[in-house]
Amino acid sequence: MKFSCRHFYRVLLFLWLGAYSGMLCAKTWYVGILAPRGVQAAQQEWQPWLNWLSTQWENETFILVPMKLADAEQMIADNRVNFVLAPQAQFLSMKTGMEMRWLATLNRVDDAQPKAAELVGSALWVRKDGGLHDITQLRGKMIAAVQENAFGGFLLAYKLLYDAQLRENRDYELVFTGYPIDQTLLLLDRKQVDAAIAPLCLMEEMQAQGILDRSQFQLLHPVNNQSACAGSTELFPNWSLAALPNVPDALATRLGSLLLQNQPDSLLPGWAPVVASTRVEEILHSIRRHPFQHSVWAGIKDWVSEYKTWVGVALLFVFLSLLNYAWVSWLAWRRQKQITQAYEQMRAYERMMMQADRLNILGEMASGIAHEINQPVSVIRHYAEGTRYRLDRQKTNAELIPVLDKVIEQVERITQIIENLRKWVKSDRHYQSVAVNICQAVDKSVQFVRMQNNRHSMNIQINIPDDLVLFTVPSVIEQVLVNSLLNCWQQQATQVDITIRYFDASFLGITITDNAGGFAQEQLDFPFVPFRTNKDQGLGLGLVICERLMRVIGGSLLLDNRSDGVAGAIVTLKLPLKENTISQKESTLHDEN
């Protein structure tokens, strides 16, 4: 049979298609493996196993992808790996959002050479020279850990701190070092932290490598974890292999069966069926770190979203209730304020009535006393005038005549004061004004005060024109002047100045200035309050009577304190000027013209 070119090309086509179909069936699978101690350590640990795995299928190749814990979640979410090899508990704390098919769990543990990547647990280390012996002594300390979501490198020991009522950022401060995990113990060795949370067996492995001296450190909360490594927590399932959703089910099943059936040699790890992760989830729930554990706030938001209509009705009811409560509270406050004001007004009116009643009684007493005093005063005046008359006729004891004149003068003054009080009590304003020499009236009042009070010296300076004449009631002027000077003397004043002050064309003032300390602010704010006094024997009526007498004659009484740096008071008798108020010089000049 002849072999034609057509048959030759057909054979070549069949051979090329067979080779191409073999190339199409070849597949590369990426295995992401956590590298807690760095990329180089991960390659030395796992590359022999991946090489062996690639020899089990003609067209399947398995590539090692070392992963950092901080990048693992994103690499899984981006489908950059097909398989993952890591502690099963570690991936339970990640929010990958993918369904992982766990195929097998490592069961190889070399007690002679423990490694941090073979057992899942935590050890809480401190320095022996740090003086720490219990977990509760870590309050206020700085603790190093691998990463916030590292199971053996943080979460397990975090539960110990949580159970001891220690809370992060309140009772202690955390420092996360990331990968490689050796940095936690290295920071503790350099005394940059007070304690370190390390994965199980890391201390033993670093001691075997000559990096650390185990005798310089102390383990807190030691437990018997049935391993050659010292730990502070219980042991958890070892590293496990999981297939991601982008791996066909047939390949995942074949790979799982191969790992479970294979008898490990000295270079390859052994595998066992996957262990349930119930205990891991309990721990994550207890410390509120489970990735799918809703916070209280999230639960409230979900509940509100589901029952938003009823929630809206309830909020409206609460708002209306608060609004009603605010309105009622405001009404009650306003009513209480009105009642308080009415009560204060009633108390003020009651006090006014009591003062008015006391003043009324005082007026009746003054009227009665004035009536009773009139007769003995008249008798005194009668005897004084009679005695003077006899001495004057007999021309004997002439030196007693001036004394009797003074007695008669003071009797007359008493009579005028009693008359003024009677008119004030009866509200009688019919006072007869006469021409009064102001300087003489002041001098007379000063002489009376000096004669009555000579226990301490009080220098009184009078700066008033000798010829100043004012039409007013002399007895009122003298009574107010004497009362004011007596107040100065009782306050221990040593210097008193009496001057004239001109307000305007209608009023003139007699100003009394002392150095006795001045008035209190309360007295200046409310100057003429009856029965208020700071004197042991006083009634608090002197200034009140003087002020009302001044008002009766058309004037006023002004109180103030000195403003020249000297502590003292200023009392001013403000008197009205009338058209016929002139000085004697002006009167003489007018007559001559």
Secondary structure, DSSP 8 states (H G I E B T S, - for coil): ----HHHHHHHHHHHHHHHHHHHHH-EEEEEEEE-TT-HHHHHHHHHHHHHHHHTTSSSEEEEEEEE-HHHHHHHHHTT--SEEEEEHHHHHTS---S--EEEEEE----SSS--TTT-B-EEEEEEGGGT--SGGGGTT-EEEES-TT-IIIIIHHHHHHHHTT--BTTTBEEEE--SSTHHHHHHHHTTSSSEEEEETTHHHHHHHTTS--GGGEEEES-B--SSSS-BSS--B--EEEEE-TTS-HHHHHHHHHHHHH----SSS--EE-----HHHHHHHHHTT--TT---HHHHHHHHHHHTHHHHHHHHHHHHHHHHHHHHHHHHHHHHHHHHHHHHHHHHHHHHHHHHHHHHHHHHHHHHHHHHHHHHHHHHHHHHHHHHHHHHHHHT--TTHHHHHHHHHHHHHHHHHHHHHHHHHHTT------EEEEHHHHHHHHHHHHHHH--SS--EEEEE--TT-EEEE-HHHHHHHHHHHHHHHHHTT-SEEEEEEEE-SSSEEEEEEEE-S----HHHHHS---TT--SSTT--S-HHHHHHHHHHHTT-EEEEEE--SSS--EEEEEEEE--TT---HHHHHHHHH-
